[in-house]
């Protein structure tokens, strides 16, 4: 079984330029010269994946931009941009918000090239379909993130040919989500359920997008747009239907370990690797990649505790206490607490950090999820984390299905899917401790369940936005109690602002409400 590597065959794609836009560089291959072989087609889609390991995507900044804006994490950094993202006061001129923007449009640009140029290549038709499917999936994922991060952005679905085509207009939310849904639908139709047992150069490569990943993201897109029945239909395929090949792993922390990646619970994850695994001497922060690029994650050093990492973010005391609100059936701590938060808990044998005796005040808490604490590493400072970022887990499918059923007035049916997630945490039977909940009560219960299952996974801010909590006076008051950062929120600033540099060069780009 081979793990997909993002770097190896993707240089030529990045060297293309369009003769209508600039003079040809004799040292750089042109687009017209490049797209001609099956190997180049595969290298082209590998280049799209490469966009997932940049600083503006999952290497560091996107997790920080999402986690920092939730009520489960708060800024603890001397770098003002990270703190300002978390308290909703980030200026339009901030570097991080432009890195997130640029990296996602890089993914879109590359995916558009694949979809535009691969049809003219003579190649194995089944491989072509798989390449198409991956390009649709990755473009859909990029727009899914942009829509959730900036609300309204330009929609570009073909490679620009003329200079003016680079200045695309801001699309409406409806247009964006229609494209996201269309891309995930197309991906589901074209992708295989697995790369095991197929023939071709991508055979056996773990980490590529699959039919299950596309169905899961399609269901999630429907859920975010409150199309409950369509969402439930997609989730049912993964739970009881033809794509029922996923399951919860017994050990919750295996979802964030470098040693148990691409496991039975994972529908899609970003493939990071240490330099010991794939080499490299140049960090993959961004720009044109080269043969010496690393494939490391910097999330570990960003989240690592004081003295072992930068400690740019901390768990909130609210989420810590939320884990302690309910004991397991045998009277112990919820096991997700110590998988998510590094804290001093002698009763649970948690008295060390990175193999050292707890050096802090007993009340101190730090992130543990997506750090290498407990995995044999002395610290995070070498910025060499290979922990894959899990974008979509089966636990999310179960809880989203429960949410869709609740919104369809099938609240009683939702219990069983929530309980599957609770069972792994060894929590009591929800139907016994909270029987007969109303739809409204179940909404609050699902918010609690999702907070505990997905803390520090970039989910919370998107949930808060789509549930309308920022514009519900009672819910907003709760958020302010959970995290002081919400006291400086103003309407519209739940989204990141459109980067000022983009507004300056694109006369057709509209600022979002966060720019006002």
C-alpha positions, 0 to 999 in steps of 0.5 A: 500500500503506497501513501500519496506523496504530494511533491514528486511529480508536480513541478511542470504544472507550476512552471506553465504560463500563458503566452497571452499574459507575459513573455515566454521564459525559455527556462520555464515550460509553457502550458501548451507544451506541458499537457501531453502525456498520462504521466503529466496528467497524473502529476497535474492532479498531484499538484492540486493536492500539493496545495493542501500542505501550504501554510495558507491551508492545513500546514498551519494557518487554516487550523489556526484561523478556524480554531482561534475563532471558536469558543474552544480555543483562544489566542495566546501568541505574541503574534498579533494577527493570531490573537486578532483573528480569534477576537474578530478584529483582524485587519484587511491588511493581515498577512495570514488572511491573504495566505489562506486566500492565495493558497485556496485559489492556487488549489482552484487554479490547478484543479481548473487546469486539470479539468481543462487540459486532461481531456485532450490527452491520450490516456487510459480512460479509467485513469482519466475519470479518476483524475477528473474526480479528484480535481472536482473534489479538491476544487469543491473542498477549496470553495467549501473552505473559502465560502465558510471563511470569507462568505462570498468570493469570486467563482472561477471554473476555467483557467484564465486566458485573457488578463481581464479574466483574472479579475473575476467578480464576487459570486453570490453565496448561492452561486458558490454553494451550487458549484460546491455541491456540483463538484462533490456530486461529480467527484462522487460519480467519477471516483473509486471507493478505494484505490486498492485493486485498481490498475494504473500508476495510482494503484494502492495509493492511500490519501487520494480522494474517494467516492466515500469522501465525496459523498461525505463532503456533499452531505456536509455541504447540503447540511450547511445549506439546510437541505436536510433530506439531501444531507441525510440521503448522502450520510445514509450511503455511508452508514447503511448503504453502498459506501458503508466501509467506515467505522469508528476506531476504538481509540479516539486518539488514533485519529490524531496520531502519526502512527495510525493514519488513514484508518477506518474512521478517516474519509479524507485527510491531508498527508503530511510526512517528516523529513525522515520519511520523504526528505526535503530541506526547504519548508513548504510554507508556499510559493513554487515547490521544488525537489527539496520541498518538505511535507511537514506540518507546523501545527504541532509547533504552533499549538505546542505547550510553553517550553515545547512549542510556541503556545500560540493557542490555548484551550478555553476553560469552558471546553475543558470544563465541558469535558468534565460535565459528564463522567463515563459509565465507570465514573472516569473522565471522558477519554477525549479530554486528555486526547484533546487537552494537555492537563494535570490529572493525577487521577487519570495518570496525566502528570507529564508532557512530552515525557517530562514531569508536569512543569506548570501550575496544576491549573494550566491547560494546553492543546494536545490534539495535533501535537506530538506530545506522547508520541516520543518527541521531545518538543516541536521546535524542529517543525517536523511534524508528520501528523496528517490533518483529518478533514472528514471523519466517520464520527462527523458523518454520524453526528451530522446524520443525527442533526439532519434527522432532528431537523426532519422532525425524526428526533427519536431516530437521531439518538442511535447515531449520537450514541455510537459516538458516545459509546466510544467515549464510554458515556451513558446511554443518552436515551436513558439519561435524556429521553424524549428530547424535543427538537430544540433540546436535541439541537443543544445536545448536538452542539454539546456532542460536537464541541467535545468530539471535534474540539480543536479540529476547525469545526466549531466556528463553522457550526456557530455560524451556520447555526446562527448563534452570533445573531441569537442574543441568548447564544451570543451571551453564552459564547461571551461567557465561554470565551472573552474573544467574543466580547469584541465581535461585531456583526459580519466579523464572524468571517475573515475580511477579504484581503486588502491586496485583492481588493486593490488589484481587482476592481470587480471584487466586493468587500464582505461585511467584515471589511466595513 
